[in-house]
Amino acid sequence: MTMDATTESAVTDDAVTDQAAALRALHVPGAPLILPNAWDAASARAVREAGFPAVATGSAAVAGVLGYGDGELTPVAEMLAAVARVVRVVDVPVTADMERGYGLDPAELAERLLATGAVGCNLEDSDPRTGELIDLEEQAAFLAAVRAAAGPALVVNARIDTYIAGDGDRAGAVARARRYLEAGADCVYPIGLSDEAGIGALVEETDGPVNILFKPGAPSLARLAELGVARVSYGHGLHKAAHAYAVRMIQAVSEGRSPY
């Protein structure tokens, strides 16, 4: 049996949409999707072998591995190639940290990201180069355009940077969360929010899935679940710790000691 190009494309599109739907369904308030962010194919394999049902990349970690700084300093082709290598080695949905899109317009961003095989992305609402917050309506329009271009094939996690680039006011964060969900985001990510009371209040006031960054001092995974969180990310934390350990081992070798 042979397939013409149109049929083959439809089958591929259906498979991608199914993977996106599977990833979307894992965002359950009270039973969060846990994502120990990977930084290359080897770490992605480790995440999958540990039994996690999805794999996420972290932009800062991937950038470092590729020899660049965070903040969209990685050429977009290199970042997308790194995402594609992660997709290639795992059999579960992959979501990629795409900062604020690396200067691509929404349609091109959606097309090129989907071409890697990824079915999700993080998109942040501050300028990676200046650290300044993007106007709420400008960011909402950007997210809506990505959603329109990708349809249901991408799970969009809208990062809210008010706790790291703004005044940390919960009302402002909630306003952004609600607006981004209206614009088509599947989940909102108030990065930098780590106090228990603040997390609980934001989850309660946001009518949609909330992603929290796990870092030292954050509530436990069990407590985050009790607070109604739907997704927990580790950002570049695991890579940072792993790299620090490697540096210590290399230092030991330079001093004539066993690194083991």
C-alpha positions as CSV (number, residue, x, y, z in Angstrom):
1,M,0.0,0.0,0.0
2,T,1.3,3.4,-0.9
3,M,0.4,6.9,0.5
4,D,0.3,10.1,-1.4
5,A,2.0,13.2,0.1
6,T,-1.4,14.6,1.3
7,T,-2.3,11.4,3.2
8,E,1.2,11.0,4.7
9,S,1.0,14.6,5.9
10,A,-2.4,14.0,7.5
11,V,-1.2,10.9,9.3
12,T,1.8,12.9,10.6
13,D,-0.3,15.8,11.7
14,D,-2.7,13.5,13.5
15,A,0.2,11.8,15.3
16,V,1.5,15.2,16.4
17,T,-1.9,16.3,17.6
18,D,-2.3,13.1,19.5
19,Q,1.0,13.6,21.3
20,A,0.1,17.2,22.1
21,A,-3.3,16.0,23.5
22,A,-1.5,13.4,25.6
23,L,0.9,16.1,27.0
24,R,-2.0,18.5,27.6
25,A,-3.9,15.8,29.5
26,L,-1.0,15.4,31.9
27,H,-1.6,18.9,33.3
28,V,-3.8,17.9,36.2
29,P,-4.3,20.3,39.2
30,G,-3.5,18.3,42.3
31,A,-1.7,15.6,40.4
32,P,1.0,17.7,38.7
33,L,3.2,16.7,35.7
34,I,6.7,16.6,37.0
35,L,9.4,17.8,34.5
36,P,13.1,17.4,35.5
37,N,14.3,19.5,32.6
38,A,16.8,17.9,30.3
39,W,19.7,19.6,28.5
40,D,20.8,17.1,25.9
41,A,19.9,13.7,24.4
42,A,21.7,11.8,27.2
43,S,19.8,13.6,30.0
44,A,16.6,13.3,28.1
45,R,17.1,9.5,28.0
46,A,17.7,9.5,31.7
47,V,14.5,11.4,32.3
48,R,12.6,8.9,30.2
49,E,14.3,5.8,31.8
50,A,13.3,7.1,35.2
51,G,9.7,6.7,34.1
52,F,8.6,10.3,33.4
53,P,5.7,10.6,30.9
54,A,7.1,13.7,29.1
55,V,10.4,15.5,28.7
56,A,11.1,19.2,28.8
57,T,14.2,21.1,27.8
58,G,15.5,24.2,29.7
59,S,16.9,27.0,27.6
60,A,19.6,28.1,30.0
61,A,20.9,24.6,30.3
62,V,20.8,23.8,26.6
63,A,22.4,27.2,25.8
64,G,25.3,26.4,28.2
65,V,25.8,22.9,26.7
66,L,25.9,24.5,23.2
67,G,28.5,27.1,24.4
68,Y,26.2,30.2,24.6
69,G,24.7,32.3,27.4
70,D,21.0,32.3,28.3
71,G,18.8,35.1,26.9
72,E,18.3,34.1,23.3
73,L,22.1,34.2,22.6
74,T,21.9,30.7,21.0
75,P,21.3,30.8,17.2
76,V,17.8,29.6,16.7
77,A,18.9,26.8,14.3
78,E,21.2,25.4,17.0
79,M,18.5,25.5,19.7
80,L,16.0,23.8,17.4
81,A,18.6,21.2,16.4
82,A,19.2,20.4,20.1
83,V,15.4,20.0,20.6
84,A,15.2,17.7,17.7
85,R,18.0,15.5,19.2
86,V,16.0,15.2,22.4
87,V,12.8,14.3,20.5
88,R,14.8,11.6,18.5
89,V,15.8,9.6,21.6
90,V,12.6,9.5,23.6
91,D,9.2,8.0,23.0
92,V,7.1,10.5,24.9
93,P,6.0,14.1,24.3
94,V,8.7,16.8,24.3
95,T,8.1,20.4,25.3
96,A,10.8,22.9,24.6
97,D,11.8,26.1,26.3
98,M,11.8,28.7,23.5
99,E,12.4,31.8,25.6
100,R,10.4,34.4,23.6
101,G,10.7,32.8,20.2
102,Y,14.3,33.8,19.2
103,G,13.0,36.7,17.1
104,L,10.8,34.4,14.9
105,D,7.3,35.6,14.0
106,P,4.6,33.3,15.5
107,A,3.9,31.3,12.4
108,E,7.5,30.6,11.7
109,L,8.1,29.7,15.3
110,A,5.3,27.2,15.4
111,E,6.3,25.7,12.0
112,R,10.0,25.3,12.9
113,L,9.3,24.0,16.4
114,L,6.8,21.5,15.2
115,A,9.3,20.3,12.6
116,T,11.6,19.2,15.4
117,G,8.9,16.8,16.7
118,A,8.3,18.8,19.9
119,V,4.6,19.3,20.8
120,G,5.0,21.9,23.5
121,C,6.8,25.1,24.3
122,N,7.5,27.7,27.0
123,L,7.2,31.3,25.9
124,E,8.1,34.1,28.3
125,D,6.8,37.6,28.7
126,S,9.9,39.5,29.3
127,D,12.6,40.6,26.8
128,P,15.4,38.0,27.2
129,R,18.0,40.6,26.3
130,T,16.8,43.5,28.5
131,G,14.9,41.7,31.2
132,E,12.0,44.1,30.8
133,L,8.4,42.9,30.9
134,I,6.5,42.9,27.7
135,D,3.2,44.7,27.6
136,L,0.4,42.4,28.6
137,E,-1.7,42.9,25.5
138,E,1.3,42.6,23.2
139,Q,2.2,39.3,24.8
140,A,-1.4,38.0,24.7
141,A,-1.4,38.8,20.9
142,F,1.8,37.0,20.5
143,L,0.5,33.9,22.3
144,A,-2.8,34.1,20.3
145,A,-0.8,34.2,17.0
146,V,1.2,31.1,18.0
147,R,-2.0,29.3,18.9
148,A,-3.6,30.2,15.6
149,A,-0.5,29.0,13.7
150,A,-0.1,25.8,15.6
151,G,-3.7,24.9,16.3
152,P,-3.9,22.1,18.9
153,A,-0.5,20.6,17.9
154,L,1.4,22.7,20.5
155,V,0.9,22.8,24.3
156,V,1.7,26.4,25.1
157,N,3.1,27.2,28.6
158,A,3.0,30.9,29.1
159,R,5.7,32.1,31.4
160,I,4.8,35.1,33.7
161,D,7.9,37.0,34.7
162,T,6.4,39.5,37.1
163,Y,8.1,37.8,40.1
164,I,11.6,38.1,38.5
165,A,11.3,41.2,36.2
166,G,8.3,43.1,37.8
167,D,7.1,44.2,41.1
168,G,6.0,40.7,42.3
169,D,2.4,41.9,42.8
170,R,0.0,38.9,42.7
171,A,-2.8,40.9,41.2
172,G,-0.6,41.7,38.2
173,A,0.5,38.1,37.8
174,V,-3.1,36.8,38.0
175,A,-4.2,39.4,35.4
176,R,-1.5,38.1,33.1
177,A,-2.4,34.5,33.8
178,R,-6.0,35.0,33.0
179,R,-5.3,37.0,29.8
180,Y,-2.8,34.4,28.5
181,L,-5.2,31.6,29.1
182,E,-7.9,33.6,27.2
183,A,-5.4,34.1,24.4
184,G,-4.9,30.3,24.0
185,A,-2.2,29.3,26.4
186,D,-2.7,25.8,28.0
187,C,-0.8,26.5,31.2
188,V,0.7,29.6,33.0
189,Y,4.1,29.7,34.6
190,P,4.7,32.3,37.3
191,I,8.5,31.7,37.5
192,G,10.1,32.9,40.7
193,L,6.9,32.4,42.8
194,S,7.9,30.0,45.6
195,D,6.2,30.9,48.8
196,E,3.4,28.5,49.8
197,A,0.7,31.2,50.5
198,G,1.4,33.0,47.3
199,I,1.3,29.8,45.2
200,G,-2.0,28.7,46.8
201,A,-3.6,32.1,46.2
202,L,-2.5,32.4,42.6
203,V,-3.7,28.9,41.8
204,E,-7.1,29.7,43.4
205,E,-7.4,33.0,41.5
206,T,-6.3,31.6,38.1
207,D,-8.9,29.5,36.2
208,G,-6.4,27.2,34.5
209,P,-3.3,25.0,35.0
210,V,-0.4,26.5,36.9
211,N,3.3,25.6,36.5
212,I,5.7,26.2,39.4
213,L,9.5,26.1,39.4
214,F,10.9,23.7,41.9
215,K,14.0,25.2,43.6
216,P,15.6,25.2,47.0
217,G,13.1,26.6,49.5
218,A,10.0,25.7,47.4
219,P,7.3,23.6,48.9
220,S,7.7,19.9,48.5
221,L,6.2,18.1,45.5
222,A,3.5,16.7,47.7
223,R,2.6,20.1,49.1
224,L,2.6,21.6,45.6
225,A,0.1,19.0,44.6
226,E,-2.1,19.8,47.6
227,L,-2.0,23.5,46.5
228,G,-3.5,22.5,43.2
229,V,-0.4,23.0,41.0
230,A,-0.7,21.2,37.6
231,R,2.9,21.2,36.5
232,V,6.3,21.4,38.2
233,S,9.5,22.3,36.4
234,Y,13.1,22.2,37.5
235,G,14.5,24.7,35.0
236,H,18.3,24.7,34.8
237,G,18.7,23.5,38.4
238,L,19.6,19.9,37.7
239,H,22.1,20.8,35.0
240,K,23.6,23.5,37.2
241,A,24.1,20.9,40.0
242,A,25.4,18.2,37.6
243,H,27.9,20.7,36.0
244,A,29.1,21.8,39.4
245,Y,29.8,18.2,40.3
246,A,31.7,17.7,37.0
247,V,33.8,20.8,37.7
248,R,34.8,19.3,41.1
249,M,35.8,16.0,39.5
250,I,37.9,17.8,36.9
251,Q,39.5,19.9,39.6
252,A,40.4,16.7,41.6
253,V,42.1,15.3,38.5
254,S,44.1,18.5,38.1
255,E,45.3,18.1,41.7
256,G,46.3,14.5,41.2
257,R,43.4,13.2,43.2
258,S,40.9,10.5,42.3
259,P,37.7,12.2,41.0
260,Y,35.7,9.2,42.2
